[in-house]
Amino acid sequence: MLVVGLTGGIGSGKSAASKIFSELGRPVIDADLVAREVVEPGEPALGKIAAKFGADVLTPQGELDRASLREKVFSDNQAREWLEQLLHPVIRTRIMEKIEDYQGTTPLVILASPLLLETDQHKLVDHVVVIDVPESLQISRTVARDNNSEALVKRIMDAQLSRDERLSKADSVLDNGGSVESLKDQIRLLDLKLRELAADEYRL
């Protein structure tokens, strides 16, 4: 089975690309959803986060208040590093379990992860696909989508790899600076290439 890593900076269009791959019948493991799973009420990580940052990172229902936590960790590098050291190993383990579940059932699986290259998640994949957009477009899309300040979006971008660094690690690149139809056309062609790779390398 070919494991394909799909990544890009904030606002690059990972969710849109994941949806297109899914529509083509490819199973998608969404690292963002996994990251949410590991901090649900009852999970050990959530208790550790509340103990570290205080009760104001929890909602009245006892769930993680992501906006509050985001403000804390992206204005304090030490806090962000602590959170990453806590969550990244747990997320990686959960992702490995999900990949294993697909073994023998599909020729390829997509791992969509915003931090694929910043963490050791890239060691779990055979082929890296980077969704590329100009940084100005990343900012405008994210401000409009999440109602975050431009300053916060820039701090999040600073915590990720630069555009050049990300592109240097790509096996394939999707240009998402244009229309949705353009992205769909690129993904259809890439999907054919990935299926050929899966057949050649894994005989599936």
N, C-alpha and C positions, 0 to 999 in steps of 0.2 A: 504494500500500500504506500502510495506517495503522499507525504504530509506536506502541504503547501502553506507557508506562512504569508499572511496578508497583513500589511502594516502601512502606516503613514502617519504624518503628524496630525495634531488636533485639527478638525475641520477639513480633513483631506477627502472624506467621503468613504470611509471604511464601511460604514453601515450600508450605504447604497450599493457598494461593490459586493458586500456579503449577500445582500438580498438578491442581486443578479445571479451570483453563483448558486444560491439556493434554488432559484427559479429554474436553473439548468440541471437541477437534480443533485447538486454536490452537497454533501453534509457539511455544515459549518459549525465549528466550535468557537463561540464568542467569548474571548477572554474577559471582556467587560462584564458579561453575565456571570462568569465564574467568579470574578472579583466581588460581585454583589452577593453571590451565594455564600462566600466564606466569611462575610460579616453580617449575616442574618442573625436575628435574635436567637440565642442559644448556642451560637458558634463561639468557640474560645477566643477568637481574634477580636470579636466585638467587645468583650469584657476587658481585654487588655487595652484597647483603644480608649474606652471610657475611663479606665483607671489612669491612663497617661494624660489625656487631654481634658478630662472633666465631663460632667453630665451635660454640658451645653452642646456636646457633639451628638447627643441623642434627642430624638423627637419625644413628645409626650407618650407615644406608644412604645418607646423603648427601641426604636429602630435607629439606624445610623443617619444622622443629618449630614448628608454629603456636602451641601453648600458650606456649612459651618466648618467641617473638617478641611475642605479644600482651601478655605481662606487661611486657616491656621498653618497648613503644611507648605503652601506655596509662598508664604511670607517668612518661613523659617526653615533654612536648609537642614538643620539638625533634626527638626521634627519630621521633615520629609524623609530623611535617611532612616530614621527610626521606624517610620511606618513601612517603608519599602522593605527593610530587613525583616519585619514581622510578616508582611503579607506575601511577598514574592515567592518564598519557598512553598507556602500553603497553596497559592494559586497554581504554581508549576505542578505540584503533586496532583491537584484536582484535574488539571489539563491532561496530564499523562494518563490518568484513569479514563478520561473520556476518549482519548486517542486509542487506547487499548480496546475499548468497547467496540470500536469500528473495525478492528483488525479482521480481515477475512470476509467483510461484508461489502466493501466498496473499493474501487481502484484508487481513489484519491479522496482526501479529506482536507478541508480548509481550516486553518487556525487563524482567525482574525484577532489581532492583538495590537493595541497602540504602542506597547512597550516591548514588542518582539525583539528588537535589536538592542534595546537598552538593558534588557535582562538576559538571563541565560535561556529564555524560551526559544531563542533561535537555534539552540542545539537540538530541539525536538523536531525540527523541520528539515526537509530535503531540498526545498526550493523557496526562495524569498521573493515575494511580489510586493513592490512598493507602489503605493498610490501617490502620485506627485501633483502638487498644486503650488502656485506662487504663494509666498508667505503672506502677502497682502490679502490674498483671497482666503487663506486660512483664518486670518484675524476677522475679516468682515463676516464670514460664514458663522464662525463660532460666537461672535458677539450677538448676531441676529438669532441664532438657534438657542443659545443657553441664557441669553440676557445677562451675560457676564460683562464686566468692564474690560476695555481694551488692555488696561494694565495687567489684569489678572490673566488674560489670555496670553499675553507676552511672557509672563512669568512661567506659565505652563509650558509654553514653547521652549523657553530657555532650559527647562528641565529635561527636554527631549533632545535627541540627536539633531544636529543641524540638517538642513535639506541636502547639502552636499555629502555629508557623512552617510545619510540614509541611502542616497542614490548609489554611493560607492559600494554598498553592501547588497545591492539588488541583483537578482538573477533575471527578473523581468520587471518592467515599469509600465504602469497605467497612468496616462495623462488625464487628470480629471479637472482640467481647467476649462473644459467646454461643456457641451450639452450632455444630458443623461443618455441620449441615443448614441452619442459618440463613445461614452463609457461602456454601454452595452455591447457595441460592435467590437471594441477592444477586448472585452472579457470573453465574448464568444470565440474569437480567434485564439486567445490565450488558453481557453478551456480545451480546445482541440490539441494545442501543443502539450498541455499538461497530461492529457489522456495518452498521448503518444509516449511521453516520458514514463508514465506509469506502466504502460505496456512493455516498453523496452527494458526498463530497469527492474521491474517487479513481476513481469510475466503474468499480469492479472487482466 
